[in-house]
Amino acid sequence: MKIEDNIETFNSLLRRRGFIWGPSPEIYGGFAGFYSYGPAGMALKNNILDIFRRECRYFGFGEVECPTIMPSIVWEASGHLERFIDPVIRCNKCKTLYRADKFLQENLPDQVREGLSFKEMEILIEKYNLTCPKCDIPFERIEEYNLMLKTSVGNNTIAYLRPETATTTYLLFNRLNQDARRQYPIKIFQFGKAYRNEISPRQGVLRMRAFDQFELQIFISKELEMNFEEFNEVKNEKLPLLDWKQQEKDDSKINAISLDNAIKNGILKKPAYAYCLFIGYHLTKILGIPEPLIRFRQHSINERAHYADDAWDLEIKTRQFGWVEICGIHDRTDYDLKRHAEYSKQNFEVSMGSDSKIKEVPQVLEIAFGIDRIIYTLLETNFIIDQGRINLKINQRLAPNTVAVFPLVKNKEDIKKLALKIHRELLENRINSFFDAAGSIGKRYRRQDELGTKWCITIDYESLEDNTVTIRERDSMDQKRLNISELANIIKKKQEE
């Protein structure tokens, strides 16, 4: 099968099996940048969040939830009103807007690097005589386009929908400091909606106007950044690191290097920041994305945000879109808290180091996941077609259904009753079970393969005689007989494997 056919089959699966629908609302023609999750998609998302929350608690992170709308002053302080912009080019005839850097990457893939200035992009547009794809009209100067979504609250008070969850977490620092009894580092995460007024959102859920973020923040002192005890627990872990210098030579060469050696070789500067890379890698790997498709790519000096001391993107290699960023790990220094201290007239200086007399504004280390991007890359990288059979080989703990229960023949009342009894007993044991009596057994197997269901249980005539059932494993398609009384315990044990 050609890769194009494979991708089209995958895209069809997302819609057909209730993972992702849209653009929404479909009945009105769709609104670009907005998508809905069907039952399978929501089940998958919630299973991912369950794992992330469990792992974050293990690593010592607490959770907060903040409002999605904040007054203008918050975004003035954070710098979003001033700096949260995209470079755009506009066609004077059809008035279509194009994001300049993406337009150049698509049209001049061998000429464009990350972090080009407006002037550098304008020179390339003029040099290669790039015009509007619709009208063939030359573009004029690059414009600034702010991505903030504006609204009004109450009596016409101007406010904005948050473009990220991080800023709203920073606003809680004094409360978090008190709640943590001034014990550092303070680790916190937040999951929730964010909004960006994308110019022309494409690539489905990879670039939306309303999307889900899962962001972890560490408030820490400069001293602790360099003497971070937890780094010693992970320093021998090897990560696929592509630093910005290597990118300029050969971006296909990715070195798996231990974090300890990355620090010693100057690829990474701070043990606490290296620890954040490990957290991002760990959370990605346990979901079941194949390791050869994961890499960290460091931002170049020009690409890096003005306040960042270091920044790496955790990327997944996809068939449809190439390398896709699913997580950004940023050393934000003390920029955020200093800005909010200035605008709010609050004092965020605290004693954190070994010398309690010295006060400082905490540094912030950030691990920012895009949940929608995780869902897409997880599904795409685990989607295979084997001799015509679609198989979604996702982690058994993530699949919408853990097991599916089938009566061999639906019109045989005794078999159907026993199948329903087994299905309900599995649910009572908190095992996600799905009951299906429609169609041939082969078709029912295929439907569950498409959803990633790990085990299918068939109740037949023999089950009525000896209380055994057939259990079939998704990937190998091996089948064996098991006693009904053992089912729940066996499946629970398999879930822990």
DOLUM-115522 format. One record per residue: residue in one letter; x, y, z of N, C-alpha, C, O in turn. Coordinates in pm, whole numbers, plus 50000, padded with zeros to 5 digits. Each point is the difference from the previous one (the first is absolute). Layout:
% DOLUM-115522
AXYZXYZXYZXYZ...
***
This chain:
% DOLUM-115522
M500844988050000499165012050000500885012550000500955000950077K498725008749835500735012449996499815007850128498964998850066I502055009449971499915007650124498835009849996499385002750104E500295002649775498875009249988498694992950035499145005650067D500724981949885498814992250030499924996850148498935000250061N502244996749997500074997050142499545011950082499234998450095I501235013649869499635012150073498515003049984499345003850097E500144994549783498585002549978499144990150079498965003750055T501494983849952499284990050080500035003950148499004998550070F502145006549975500125004550140499085011850027499285000150100N500745009949812499145011750019498524996150002499215005550076S500444984949840498634995049998499654993050131498895001450052L502084991150003499784993050127499695009750113499124997450082L501605013849923499785009850106498555004750002499405001550106R500055000849776498605004649991499034988450021499045001150077R501224988049854499054988949997499804993350135498894995850033R502185003250046499914993050128499845009450119500134995650115G499595017149861499655008950109501175004950082499855002650120F501334998749818501125006150071499915015349988499915006950101I500134998249777500025014649980499045003549887500034993949893W499115016050132499055004749900500205015049976500375007450090G499384996749787500085014249974500635003149866500274991049920P499975022150054499785011250092498535001250043499084996749925S500745008050197498685001150060499515014549992500815009350003P497874992949988498924990049990499844995249855499825008149909E500254978950072499984994449865498695002849927500005001949878I498884998450195498715001849933499855014049943499125002449917Y501755007050126499985013649944501235002749913500345011649972G500314977949985501125001649909501365000650066501025000149932G499005000250202501274999850072500605013750021499885008849914F500784993050199500665012550038501474996750018500364992750093A500495012549821501414996049997500665001650137499845010250067G500904979649973500775000750125499274994650120500515000850112F498284993649868499224994750112499584985649968499394997449896Y500934993450195499704985949979499314994150123500145005150111S499134984149866499324992950108500594986050014500454994049903Y499545000850219500404986350026498744991450016499095003550076G500884985349851498924990550017500244991350123500975002250072P498164987949952500154991450119501354993250011500594999550108A499934995349780501324993350005501105010150029500924997150076G498995014749862501015010350024500025004850143501065002050058M497754999950000499945004650138500514989450097500695003150097A498984984349875500494989150086501534999549995500654998550103L499915002949776501465000149986500615011850073500994998450072K498445013549911500535011950067499974998450152500985003150068N497924992149984499904998450146500984989750052500535001450110N499714988049812500994990050043501415005850001500804996850088I499515011849815501305006849998500145009050122501034999950068L497935007749960500045009050115500124992550131500685004550091D498664984049919500114991850122501464996050024500505000750112I500184994949780501404995950013500875012150033500874999150087F498925012049845500805012050027499825004650144500985003450067R497794996949981499765004550138500664990750101500595004550098R499304982549878500624990350090501525001950004500605000150107E500025001449776501455001549994500445013350061501035000650067C498205009949911500365013050058499974999650152500855005950066R498184987149989499954998550146501234992450049500565003250105Y499864986749818501194992350038501235009050005500854998550088F499265010949818501165008949994499835012450087500845009049996G498094991550083499865010750098499285012549954500155010550062F499094988649830499275011649949498575000350053499334989750004G500215022050037498615002050035499275006349882500635004949907E498044994950099499205005149888499175012050042499485000650111V500405009049797499125011550020499115001649877500274994249895E498695013650121499145003749887499685014850011499615004850107C500565002349783499835014650001498995004249894499704992249909P499775020150101499075005049898500655000849864501215001849988T497984996949908500515000849863499935014249945500545002849893I498805006350179499915014049958500645008750107499754998350119M501105011149837500695008950092499965014349946499915002049879P500155008050211499965014049956501255003949921501014993050002S498905018249929501085004549911501345001350072501044996649943I498945008150181501265002750069500864987450013501235000949997V498134987650018500754987450009500834997849875501164995950008W498255006849877500674997349872500945011349961500914998049920E498885013750136501005010749986501264996050077501125001249950A498674994150172501144996050085500764988349939501234999850001S498044990349948500654988049947500745002649869500874992349959G498775018949976500635003349872499244994849880500435002049886H498434991350137499264994149888499395010749908499984998249878L499535012750178499415010249915501045006649910499695004749891E501554995550157501075006349924500714990449908500385003749888R499834983950156500904990949929499354987449943500644992949923F498115004250114499394987549956499435001949860498795000649981I502105000149923499625003649863500584990049901501014993450025D498325005849860500514992449887500285009749886499295009949984P501744987449936500235008149880499064995649889499934988149969V499335021249971499074996249895500235008349874500495011350006I499164982949881499995007149873498584999749947499304989950013R500275021249928498625001549957499945002549849500785007849946C498294985449988499765002649859499075012149988498905000050055N501545010049873499195012249988498754998049914499095008350003K500874980849920498834997749915498944991650072498865004550016C501514983350027499014991250064499975001450152499144994350067K501835013349987500085003050145500344987750085499875000450122T500574988749815500384988150075501285002550079500945006149949L499084989250176501195001150085500764986950000499404989250003Y501925011749992500864988350011501035002750108500565011050009R499704979050073501085001450098501324999449924500304989949936A500485020750071501175001649914501024988950015500494994749900D499865001650225501054989950019499554986349948500804992849940K497925003650082499504987149950499905000149848500294990049934F499295021450010499915001349855501374998049935500124993349897L500905012550164501354998649947500524985750015500664994949910Q499044998750202500444986250021499394990649896500664990649955E498095012050008499334991649902500555002349859500124990749921N500225021950048500435003549865501514999649980500474998149888L500285003950220501475000049991500594991450112500735005150084P498954982049917500444991550112501514999550020500474997750112D500305004449780501464999250012500655013450032501215000750023Q498005010049977500555013450019499695005950138500605009950041V498464983950030499475006250122500534993050125500044987850006R500375020150092500384994950131499085006450105499305009749972E500734984750148499165005350108500515013650045501205002949995G497865005650050500375012550065500375011449906500715009150041L498834990549832500295011049908499285012850044498874999450048S501795011949935499385012950030499015003549890500004994049893F499135016150135499055004549899500745004249873499594996549889K501505011050127500765005049886500584988549918499955000349877E500594989850190500594988549930498944992449921500264995349889M498545003550168498924993249928499545008349880499734994549893E500195018650123499605008749889501004999049883499615000249884I501674998850150501044998849896499814987149921500135000049878L499564988950192499794987349931498775000549911500024994849888I498905011350160498785001149920500265007749871499534996249893E501235014650120500315008349882500994992849907499835000349878K501184993450180501044993549920499414988949913500384998649883Y498704993550173499444988849926498645003149939499294991249951N500365021650053498785004849934498774991750039499244995649914L500595002350216498864992250050498745008549996500015011750040T498914982449912498745007349985498854992350064500174988550042C498685017949965498814993750057499634987849917499845001149878P500014987050184499654987949925498655001049928499784993349899K499335015050152498685001249939499985010149885499364997749898C501355013650121499875011249905501275003149921499975007749904D501144986350137501305002849938500375014950012500645005649911I498945000550198500315014050028501175000850097500014992650099P500995016149878501135001250093499535004650139499065007850013F501634987350090499715004250137500735013050031501015003349938E498465004050158500695012050047500714996950131500444988650020R499685020850068500784998150123499334990150095498784998450000I502054995050081499494990850102499345008150112500545010250043E498304985150004499275006750107500084991650128500324988149997E499405018450114499904993050129498544996050023499085007949976Y500724979950073498654994850023499964994250140500644989850027N498615016550064499934995350138499034988450011498885000549948L501564989050120499224987750009499004999750115499274990250016M500695020350065499115000250116498545001349957499685007649908L499444985050159498575000949976499385009450103500054997550120K499395013349832499495010750085498514998150028499264995249914T500325008650206498594999650036499715011350098500895007650035S497864993350009499655009950102499224993050111499254990649974V500945014150147499374993850117499215010750075500475011350014G498344985150033499205009650079499705012649921499504999549888N500805011750173499685013049941501125004449904500675010150020N499514981749874500975002949894501445001050049500795007949947T499564984150154501404999150043500754991049902499614988549977I501475016849965500764992449901500774988750068500675002150102A499234986149841500734988350051500424991549882499605002449886Y501234987550143500504991149894499914985650046500194996950117L499524994349786500094985750028501474996150004500805004549918R499544987250178501434996950017500544992249880499344990949951P501865012850003500634992749890500844988250048500584992849918E499495005150213500774989250063499544999250144499435009550053T500824979250011499624998850142501075005550093499715003450114A501534997649837501135003350086499835013150076500215000450122T499415010349807499915013150065499044999850118500285005950104T498604987349879499034999650110500554992550121499605002650113T501314988049863500664993150112500945009450074500054999750123Y500695008749803500955009150063499305009950094500575004250101L498214999449864499265009850081499714994750140499685007850090L500424979249929499714993850130501244998650087499934994050107F501225011649851501254996750069499945002550150500424991450077N499085020049967499965002750144499194989750076500384995850109R498505000149833499184989550062500734986650001499994992850100L500645003949789500734987449992501174999850098500284989750062N500395021549951501125001250092499554997550143500684993150076Q498185012649960499454998050134499564985650020500264994050104D499065000549794499484986450010501134989850012499864989850068A501265012849866501144990850005500885002250123501034993550016R498565015750069500755003450122501435004149967500944997050074R499195010049812501285005749955501104989449986501185002650024Q498394985349938500954989349973500214999349848499044999249924Y502235001150033500295000849858500794987849952500714993750078P499155003149794499215007049898498504997550016499594990050058I499605019149891498554998249996499654994649862500345006049898K498984982450100499644993549874498485000249984499274996150091I500285008549795498565001449979499664997449854500835002449912F497964992750062499574998649861498555004349986499255000450097Q500385002649779498645003949970499604994449863500775000549904F498014994150091499434995649873498785008649969499215003150089G500655000849784498825007749965500075005749860500964998049926K497985009150039499865006049867500845012649987500175007750095A500364994249784500675012449961499495003749861499474991549927Y500715021250036499405005049877500985008949925500655008750060R499464989249810500875008349917499295002849867499484990949935N500515021650027499305004049879500904997749879500495009549937E499714977750030500874996249890499505006349869498805001249979I502145002649934499665006749876499224990749908498885003249960S501694985750007499334990349912500344986050049500864993349943P498475002350163500344987050060499814988549903498954998649936R502084993150055499964988049917500564988550082500275001550120Q499904987249818500584988150065499134994950114500524994750098G498155007049890499084994250097500275004450142500135011950028V499944978350065500155003350141501425004450037500255003450115L500674996549789501365004650029500065015250015500915005250065R498155001749875500025014650009498565004950009499335002049898M500214999850225498605003750022499915013850065500995005550049R497814999849951499765012750067499554998050145500115009150082A499384979249948499674996250139500604986250022499654990549928F501245008150169500744987650017500304997650148499835008850084D500634979049944500284996050139501505000150026500794995149919Q499595010550195501394999850043500144993050135499095000150083F502054993849935500374993850128501395005250031500994995149944E499105014850145501275006950022500484998450144499255002050096L502024994249916500644998350131500955011750023500735004049909Q499275001450212500885011150036500794996350126499474994050094I501805009849905500844998350119500535013850039500695006549921F498994997950200500545012550055501234996250083499914991850091I501235014149876501264995150056501015011450010499895010049929S501104988450158501055010150014501144997149903500124988949949K500715021250027501164998149914500954989650059500614992249927E499505007750203500894990450066499484985849982500784990949970L497915007150049499424986749986500054995049856500094988049976E499845021249928500084996049859501294992549972500034990649920M501055013850145501324994049975500314988550095500894991949973N498395007450138500224989350099498674993050029499465000850110F500054992649788498664994250004500104985150031500434992249915E499185003950207500204986350044499314989849910500554989349974E498265013749979499244990449920500674997249866499714989849937F501165019150020500744997449876500834987450012500164992649902N500385004750216500854988350019499254986949974500614989949966E498065010450049499204988049977499834997049851499724988749962V500455021549955499724998249856501205003349911499894999349878K501245004250181501145005149923500554990049898500625004149902N499164982950121500514990049906499004996649890500304991949912E498535014250093499004997649895500485006149869500485011349997K499384981149894500415004949868498805005649925498964993649990L501215018549956498955006749926500485003449859501195002949982P497934996949918500385003549863500055015249983498985006349974L502204999650039500165014550001500615005049869501044995249956L498285014449982500515006649879500205014750034499055007949994D502184995950041500255013850040500065009049876500134995149888W499785017950134499855009249886501255000549912499915002649880K501264994850178501224999849919500014988049906500405001249884Q499154987450166499944988049916498955001649889500184994849890Q498755012550138498965002249899500575007149878499624997049887E501295012250136500595007549889500914991249915500225002849882K500324986450178500874990849925499184989049932500094998049879D499114994950202499234988749949498874997150097500224993950105D498565010449860498894998450094499424985950001499054997250073S501524993749846499554986150002500794991750100499634988650031K501475016950019500854992750094499625003750142500235011250046I499174979250024499545002350136500804991150095500054987849982N500575018250116500824992650095499194996550125499435008750065A500554978449967499444995750128501115001650103500994992749997I498845016750092501075003450094499435000750141498865004450020S501924991350077499535000750139499915014650043500765008549951L498334994450139499855013750049501275004750069500375011749991D500294979250077501255003650069501055004649899500675010250021N499484982449868500965003949897499575012649927500845008049958A497854993950027499495012349937500395012350081500315010549944I499674988150189500435011050088501515002049987500475011249985K500284977950021501465000949995500495005649866501015006949994N498264989949897500415004649868499455013749963500265005149891G498975000850199499495013549975498765000649912499575010849961I499864977750005498764999949922498865005350086499125007249952L500894989150175499055005350099500805006950110501134996050030K498285014350029500745008050098499644996950144500855000750089K497884995949936499524999150138499394986250027499154995449924P501294998050183499434986950034498495000250018499324990549959A500135020050102498555000650020499275000649866498944994049985Y501625013249919499395000849868500114986549928499074995749932A502084997750084500174986749941498974990350056499484991449928Y500225010050201498974991950065498655002249933499224990649985C500495021849975498745003049931499934992949865498934995349961L502195003949967500024992549875499664985350025499264993949923F501285000750185499684986150034498514998350027499404990449953I500005018650123498574999050030499194999949871499104991849984G501215017449924499305000449873500154987149921499044994949942Y502184999750057500284987649928499284988350064499414991649931H500625007850201499364989050073498504999849974499444989449972L499915022150037498555000549980499624996349856498934994449977T501945008749929499744996549860500204985149976499194993549933K501895001250121500364986049974499004990250060499684989849939I499815013450182499104990450065498654999249929499244990650023L500465019149891498754999249925500084989749888498984995249951G502255001450009500154989749898500355005349862499844992949901I500645019550090500495004949872501374993549976500875000750087P499344993149798501284992949974501215009250020500015011249950E500994984050121501185008250032500735005349878500465011550005P499694980949885500725005649884499325012249939500615007249920L498134995350115499265011349944499995012150092499295009749974I501494989950134500045010950098501355006949995501044993449994R498965019950008501265007450010499765013150074498885005150005F502205000450051500025013650054500775008949903501124996749961R498295014550002500685009549912500155013350072499025006150043Q502234998549971500265012450071499715012249912500305000049881H499125010250180499795012649928501345006849977500875000150087S499295005649794501205007949973499925013250076498955003450055I502145003949949500025012850070498945009449943499335007150076N500514993249792499025008849937498564995450024499095008250007E500724978950004498654994550016499485001350143498795000750023R502124999650071499654999850143499265012750041500305010949951A498734987850138499315011750054500995009050072501024995450052H498685017749951500965009950054500364997650145501095003750043Y498004990250033500234998050144500634986450030500434997750113A499624993349789500384986250027501524998350006500735005349916D499734987350183501414996650009500304987449921501144997749958D497844993950022500134988249916498594995349964499045002550073A500854990649813498704994949957500194988249906500795000749906W498504988650121500034988049916498574995749971499135000750087D500634994749791498714994449963500114984949996500944994549942L498104998750120499904985649988499124997349879498845004149997E501714989049904499314998249873499794985249967500784991450040I498135006049886499684986549954499994999949848499455009049937K501164980950004500034999049854498734993249950499734988450032T499505019049889498764994749945500134997949849500865005949935R498284985650011500014997549856499355011549925500405003149887Q498625003350174499225010149929500615013950007499915007749904F500724995850211500475013750020501475001050037500465010850038G500294978349953501405000550038500155001250152499204994550075W501845012749969500245001650143498995009950059499885011349953V499414984350150498955008150063500355002250147500244990550074E499775022149967500245003250142498784996450083498895004249969I501324987950137498894997150092500255006150139499105000550083C502155004049940500345005250132501175009749987500954997449927G498975013750145501105009550006500535000750142499235001650095I502084997249921500635001150133500815012950001500945001549921H498705007750167500575013549997500595004050134499404997850105D501785007949891500595006650116499605014649991500615007749926R498354996150148499415013349986500675010450090499575011550004T501464984550068500715008750096499015006250098499004993650036D501265018750008499075006450095499125010349930499395008650065Y500554990549803499295010149921498545001550042499545011250025D499734977849983498555000650023499665006250135499175009150008L501464986050097499675005150133500445014550016499335007650069K501784996349871500445013950009499015009349930499705010850050R499814985049836499035008249927498705001550079499445011050009H500084978150047498745000750076500195007450133499085006350050A502114992850005500305007950121499945014949968499475008050078E501084995649808500025014149959498595005349977499665010950046Y499534981649883498675004949964498994998950114499095008250010S501064981950076499044997950109500415007050129499225000850094K502035004349910500575006350120500124990150116499935003750117Q500244983549848500204989650100501494996750010500765002249906N499634992650208501404996350021500124984849992499474992850085F501225002249814500184985749981501394995350042500384988749970E500365019650099501324995850048499854991050123499275003250093V501434985649904499934990450111501414994650028500895000949916S499284993650202501264993550037499934985449960499164992550051M501715003449859499924986249949501314992350015499974987850012G501155019049986501294993250000500464996350140499255000650096S502024995549911500584996050129500165011850094500014998350122D500125013949823500115012050081498625006550009499555006349904S499804992250210498625004750016499905015249999498905005449987K502225001650026499975014650000499895005749858499615011549981I500754980349922499985004749861498654996549937499594988449999K499755021749949498714997949936500135001749849500805008049951E498414984449977500005001149854498634996549944499204993250065V500535011649816498794996049928500274986449937501024998449932P498104991850089500274986549950500154999349848499415007849926Q501414982750032500104996349860498824990649968499474993450090V500135006249784498914991149959500494990749890500525004449898L499294982650124500274989849899498654994149958499174996850085E500635001849786498684996449948500074988049907500914998849917I498104992250099499814988749909498585001249948499044997750074A500805006049799498685003649947499574990149891500555000249889F498474991250142499474990349906498755005249931499175006850062G500694990049811498745002049928499294986649991500444991249926I498485007150149499334987150008499434995749866500054988249965D499405021249958499434996449870501084994649907499754990749923R501445015150083501104995249917500484986250045500404991749918I499555006050212500354986750050499034989749945500414989249956I498295014150047498994990649952500234996749853499974988349961Y500265022049958500224997449857501244991449978499924989849931T501215014050125501254992849974499964985950058500564990749942L498775007750173499874986750059499214990749908500394988549979L498525016649968499184991849910500744997149869500004988649952E500625021649991500654998149869501184990650007500194991749911T500625009450194501204991750010499704985750043500884991449991N497895005950054499634986450039498974993849906499454989350027F500325017549861499044995249901500734991849894500955004749938I498594982950042500624991749896498904993049919498884998050047I501474998549830499134991749917500784987549964501035000749933D498494987850113500704987349981499094990649921499014994950053Q501345002949821499234991349911498525004149998499104991750007G500695021449984498645005249991499335002350134498935006150005R501674989250104499405001850132500555012650065501215001550015I497905007750023500415012150073500184996350147499114994350063N502055009049989500294996950141500565012550067501005005649954L498364998650152500485011450079500714994550123499374996250098K501975003549894500784993050103500355009250117501155000850041I497845006250011500275009250111500114992450132499524988850014N501125017750081500164994750135498644995450053499005007149989Q500974980950069498744994350049499315008750104498784999350016R502005009050056499405008650102499365012549940499315007450069L500934995049802499485011949936498794997349912499215009149974A500644978649979498934996949906498635003450060499784998150119P499305007049798498655003250049499324988250070499315001850100N500894986049846499494987850063501184991250039500914997849920T499064997150203501034990350039499684986449939500884993349946V497855002750064499544987349943498685002349928499305009950025A500384980949886498684999749937499434985950017500724990149989V497995009350037499354987250025498994997349889499165008449969F500954979649971499144996449887499244987050028500634989950032P498055010049957499294987149990500174994749859499835007449903L500514979850083500274994549867498805001849908500155003749884V498674993650169498765002049923499055008150085499714996350114K499795014749832499215009250082498584994950024499345004150095N500184987049818498624995450016499894987550086498914994550014K502195001150044499994989050096499965006250139501015005050049E497814994750015499775007750122500954996250113500475008850071D499814978349947500884995750110501415005549982500645004250096I499854995949780501355005349973500035015150022500945005350059K498025001449894499955014650016499945004050148500665009450042K498534983350037499895003050143501334998150071500395008250084L500324980949883501304997550063501015010749959500795004650082A499184999549792500925010449954499755013250072500945006850040L497804996849977499655012250073500434999150146500455009950058K499414978450001500414998050140501515002050014500465006750092I500314987549816501475001650003500375014749979500865005350070H498515001149834500245014349973499775008450124500825008650033R498084989250037499695007950119500944997050115500345009050077E500094978549936500964996650105501355006749976500655004450095L499744996549780501255007149968499875014950035500925005950055L497944999949913499775014150035500025001950151500545009950050E498874980750023500005000850147501414999250056500275005350108N500634988249819501414999350040500805011849945501235000050002R498035010249949500615012349949500934997549882501045006449985I498544984049932500694997249874499115005349888498834996449991N501725012149924499215006049892499624989549897500824995849918S497945000050088499514989449912498955005649904499215008850036F500794986049841499045004249898499264987749951500634989949967F498055010750026499194988849956499565002249856499515010749965D500684979049951499645001349858499444986749951500674989650004A498085010949948499364987849950499655001149852499354991149945A501075019849989499585002749862501054995549899501175003550012G498414988649888500904996049893500754987250030499844994150107S500965001749797500794987750017501115002450102500385011350028I500134977850026501105001050096501205006749936500675008250063G499624988549811501135006249930499875015149993500965007250025K497844997549940499795014449993500105006550136500505011250012R499024982050090500105005650136501465001050045500395009850064Y500404980149903501435000750029500635012149931500755007650062R498934994249811500595011049924499625013650058500825009150005R497944992250038499585012850058500805003250125500375011650023Q499894978350058500765002350123501495002049971500665007650071D499874985749828501395002449959500195014749964501035006050032E497994999849900500085013949957499995009750117500505011249989L498944984650123499955008450120501184997450094500215007450096G500574982349875501144996850085499664991150118500804998750092T498024995149907499594991150110500944988050008500204992849901K500375005250215501064989850013499464985749999500624991149942W498225006650123499484986350011498534999449962499225008850035C500414980749892498614997449966499614986450058500734990249988I498115009450075499534987850066498744995249929499035007549986T500974980049970498864994349930499354989050084500674991050050I498025010149964499214990150074499274991449898499285005249914D500894981750095499444991049898499234988550066499745000450120Y499904989649803499234988750052500794992650108499444995450100E501875003549880500854993050097500005007250134500134993650105S499745019649893499985007950123498854995950091500135000150123L498744996149817498844995850079500244986850070499394997150103E501524994849841500254986750056501104999950106499874993350102D501225014349873501154998950092500475013250061501055000550063N498165010349918500355013150058501375005149955500735006150078T499614991449796501225005749944499635009049882498924998849942V501985010250025499795009149887501295000549918501064995850046T498825009349833501175002249916500465014550016499195009249985I502094993050047500565013550006501025001449889500884991649983R499005019049943500855002349883500815012850018499445010550033E501894988649946500915011450018500115007749869500104994249893R499905019350118499925008849884501144998349900499744998049881D501505002750164501145000849908500374986549937500244999149880S499804990550201500354986849949498804992649943500144991049918M498675013050126498724993549966499944985750055499164992149957D501725004750138499974986850064498734998750085499535009850058Q499934978249948498804997450078500244988450096500734990649969K498665010350149500044988750092498765000250088499315010150011R500434978450052498844998850087500395003350143501054995950049L498075011650018500205003350141498714997550077498915000949945N501254996050183498844998450086499395013750030500735009650026I497964991249971499325012850022500365005950135500135012250012S500034979650089500305004850135501385006650010500265007850091E500624989149813501365005450003500165012849916501025006750008L497984996649912500135010649902500465013350058501005005749957A498264999250143500275013450055501425000950055500705009749973N499724980250102501345000450061501094999249893501025006950011I498794984949889500994998449894500155013149922501125004249971I497785002149996500055012549923500655011050084500785007949948K498904992750182500635010050086501524998150004500755009849997K499694977750010501444997350001500625004049868501105005749997K498224991449893500535003749869500095015149984500905005049933Q498175002350128500025014549993501235005850069500485010749963E500034982250136501175004750075501324996749932501055005050040E498904986649858501244995749932500615011449921501044998349936
***
